[in-house]
Amino acid sequence: MLELKDLKKLYPMGETTVHALDGVSLRIGKNEFIAVMGASGSGKSTLMNILGCLDTPTEGSYFLGSREVSRLEDDELAAIRNEHLGFVFQSFNLLPRLTALKNVALPLMYSPQRTHERTERAEKILEQVGLASRALHKPAELSGGERQRVAIARALVNNPDIILADEPTGNLDSTTSKEIMALFQQLHQQGQTIIMVTHEKDLAAYAQRVIRLRDGRIVDDYANKK
């Protein structure tokens, strides 16, 4: 599904060059649940941005399916993001004036579906994440866990190949975090591919596979024991 070949991301800093990623090679298959771990500055956020087609590498190749996306133009990358990727962020990134239902339906704005079809799809996904009864509530009227469920529903609404989750429980208490991770596990069991950045070992334990980065390189890649 996804392959990186000798990926590098370099940032000039005055007279020096920072190697945010320094020769990363990686394969991720369909229906894997991956946790990406590493200290601050290890390269995990840079890796997530490239995987999410939000940034491009300085060197190396990134294949999504059979297509090399590492050299695409911005409009082509935007199309890839909309068609193949779903994003879940630590800060939820919901629009405060829109209801949960309308927030979830946002990625469908440019689809050929009619308005009622987009609404029906958003309602179905909200039901899938256990929030059908909160569809007409705005973010300020929802708990943190409910807001993150709305964000997950929004990520799922386009039926993406991969969900990219960046510290998805960072703003949640421990009990709510467990509920959100249980939802990710459920999605994984239903066939969803998930790549999650986290610094917490307890959360990485939910994943099927753990990849650790240090100084822009993969230093560990192992399957979790269940």
FENVEN-V113522 format. One record per pair of residues at least 24 apart in sequence whose ideal C-beta (glycine too) atoms are under 10 Angstrom apart, sorted by the first residue. I is the first residue (numbers start at 1). J is the second residue. If there is no record, write none. Layout:
i->[I;I]
j->[J;J]
//
This chain:
i->[1;1;1;1;1;1;1;1;1;1;1;1;1;2;2;2;2;2;2;2;2;2;2;2;2;2;2;2;2;2;2;3;3;3;3;3;3;3;3;3;3;4;4;4;4;4;4;4;4;4;4;4;5;5;5;5;5;5;5;5;6;6;6;6;7;7;7;7;7;7;7;7;7;7;7;7;7;8;8;8;8;8;9;9;9;9;9;9;9;9;9;9;9;9;10;10;10;10;11;11;17;18;18;18;19;19;19;19;19;19;20;20;20;20;20;20;20;20;20;20;20;21;21;21;21;21;21;21;21;21;21;21;21;22;22;22;22;22;22;23;23;23;23;23;24;24;24;24;24;24;24;24;24;25;25;25;25;26;26;26;26;26;27;27;28;28;28;28;28;28;29;29;30;30;30;30;30;30;31;31;31;31;31;31;31;31;32;32;32;32;32;32;32;32;32;32;33;33;33;33;33;33;33;33;33;33;33;33;33;33;33;33;34;34;34;34;34;34;34;34;34;34;34;34;34;34;35;35;35;35;35;35;35;35;35;35;35;35;35;35;35;35;35;35;35;36;36;36;36;36;36;36;36;36;36;36;36;36;36;36;36;37;37;37;37;37;37;37;37;37;37;37;37;37;37;37;38;38;38;38;38;38;38;38;38;38;38;38;38;39;39;39;39;39;40;41;41;41;41;42;42;42;42;42;42;42;42;43;43;43;43;43;43;44;44;44;44;44;44;44;44;44;44;45;45;45;45;46;46;47;47;47;47;47;47;48;48;48;48;48;48;48;48;49;49;51;51;51;51;51;52;52;52;52;52;52;52;52;52;52;53;53;53;53;53;53;53;53;53;54;54;54;54;54;64;64;65;78;79;80;81;81;81;81;82;82;82;82;82;82;82;83;83;83;83;83;83;84;84;84;84;84;85;85;85;85;85;85;85;85;86;86;86;86;86;86;86;86;86;86;86;86;86;86;86;86;86;86;87;87;87;87;87;87;87;87;87;88;88;88;88;88;88;88;88;88;88;88;88;88;88;88;88;88;88;89;89;89;89;89;89;89;89;89;89;90;90;90;90;90;90;90;90;90;90;90;90;91;91;91;91;91;91;91;92;92;92;92;92;92;92;92;92;92;92;92;92;92;93;93;93;93;94;94;94;94;94;94;94;94;94;95;95;96;96;96;97;97;97;98;98;98;99;99;99;99;99;99;99;99;100;100;100;100;100;100;100;100;100;100;100;100;100;100;100;100;100;100;100;101;101;101;101;101;101;101;101;101;101;102;102;102;103;103;103;103;103;103;103;103;103;104;104;104;104;104;104;104;104;104;104;104;104;105;105;105;106;106;107;107;107;107;107;107;108;108;108;111;111;118;121;121;121;121;122;122;122;122;123;124;124;124;125;125;125;125;125;125;125;125;125;126;126;126;126;126;127;128;128;128;128;128;128;128;128;129;129;129;129;129;129;129;129;130;130;130;143;143;143;144;144;144;144;144;144;144;145;145;145;145;145;145;145;145;145;145;145;146;147;147;148;148;148;148;148;148;149;149;149;149;151;152;152;152;152;153;155;155;155;156;156;159;160;160;161;161;162;162;162;162;163;163;163;163;163;163;163;164;164;164;164;164;165;165;165;165;165;165;166;166;166;166;167;167;167;167;167;167;168;168;168;168;168;169;169;169;169;169;170;170;170;170;170;174;177;177;178;178;178;180;181;181;181;182]
j->[27;28;29;30;31;32;63;64;65;84;161;162;193;26;27;28;29;30;32;34;51;62;63;64;65;69;84;161;162;193;195;27;28;29;61;62;63;64;65;66;68;28;47;50;51;57;60;61;62;63;70;218;57;59;60;61;62;63;68;70;57;59;60;61;43;46;47;50;51;57;58;59;60;61;62;70;216;57;58;59;60;216;43;46;47;49;50;55;56;57;58;59;60;216;57;58;59;216;46;58;58;43;46;216;43;46;58;215;216;217;44;45;46;47;49;50;55;57;58;215;216;46;47;50;57;58;59;60;213;215;216;217;218;59;213;215;216;217;218;59;60;216;217;218;50;57;60;62;211;213;216;217;218;60;61;217;218;51;62;211;218;221;63;221;162;193;194;195;209;211;193;209;65;161;162;191;192;193;188;189;190;191;192;193;194;208;162;188;192;193;194;195;207;208;209;223;163;184;185;187;188;189;192;193;194;195;196;206;207;208;209;224;162;164;193;194;195;196;197;204;207;208;209;210;211;221;165;194;195;196;197;198;200;201;203;204;205;206;207;208;209;210;211;212;224;164;165;166;195;196;197;198;199;204;207;209;210;211;212;213;218;196;197;198;199;200;201;203;204;207;210;211;212;213;214;220;197;198;199;211;212;213;214;215;216;217;218;219;220;199;212;213;214;215;199;213;214;215;216;199;212;213;214;215;216;217;219;213;214;215;216;217;218;166;167;197;198;199;211;212;213;214;216;166;167;197;213;213;216;195;197;211;213;216;218;87;164;165;166;167;195;196;197;164;166;85;162;164;195;197;77;80;81;85;86;87;162;164;166;195;77;78;79;80;81;82;84;85;164;78;81;85;87;164;161;162;161;110;110;161;107;158;160;164;107;108;109;110;111;158;160;107;111;158;159;160;161;158;159;160;161;162;155;158;160;161;162;163;164;195;151;152;153;154;155;156;157;158;159;160;161;162;163;164;165;192;193;194;151;154;155;160;162;163;164;165;166;148;151;152;153;154;155;156;163;164;165;166;167;168;169;180;184;194;196;148;151;155;164;165;166;167;168;170;171;148;151;165;166;167;168;169;170;171;172;197;198;147;148;151;166;167;170;171;139;142;144;146;147;148;149;150;151;152;154;168;171;172;139;147;151;154;138;139;140;142;147;148;150;151;154;138;139;138;139;140;138;139;140;138;139;150;134;135;136;137;138;139;141;150;126;129;131;132;134;135;136;137;138;139;141;142;146;147;149;150;151;153;154;125;126;131;132;134;135;136;137;150;153;135;136;138;135;138;139;147;150;151;153;154;157;129;131;135;149;150;151;152;153;154;155;156;157;153;154;157;154;157;154;155;156;157;158;160;154;157;158;157;158;157;156;157;158;159;153;154;156;157;153;153;156;157;150;152;153;154;155;156;157;158;159;150;153;154;156;157;153;152;153;156;157;183;186;187;190;153;154;155;156;180;183;186;187;179;183;186;172;173;176;169;171;172;173;176;177;180;169;171;172;173;175;176;177;178;179;180;183;176;171;172;172;176;177;179;180;183;176;179;180;183;180;180;183;184;187;183;187;192;194;187;192;192;192;193;192;193;192;193;194;195;187;188;192;193;194;195;196;193;194;195;196;197;194;195;196;197;198;203;195;196;197;198;196;197;198;199;200;203;194;196;197;198;203;196;198;200;202;203;197;198;199;200;203;202;202;203;202;203;206;206;205;206;207;206]
//
